[in-house]
């Protein structure tokens, strides 16, 4: 399922903006991306394909903020996408991840 502002990835290899073995919900806006495991099942590395997200294709630095169920930050890191791809370690400690331009 996909709209301009929302994308669901059912896990496995998908042609969308999110790839991982588990399912994810990606909320997309000009300001930020919100990645939520749907639901969290196991730790893995999810890959965001920024070329598939309008307005995010040329971003060269990202702030990845892990948030709890209330949206409060519990940790953050800066990431540099390689070839338009950004890898994100999903470990079950965060309820969702807020991704913004750095």
Helices and strands as residue ranges (DSSP letters): E 6-9, E 18-19, E 24-28, E 32-37, E 44-49, G 50-52, E 62-67, E 73-79, E 85-90, E 96-101
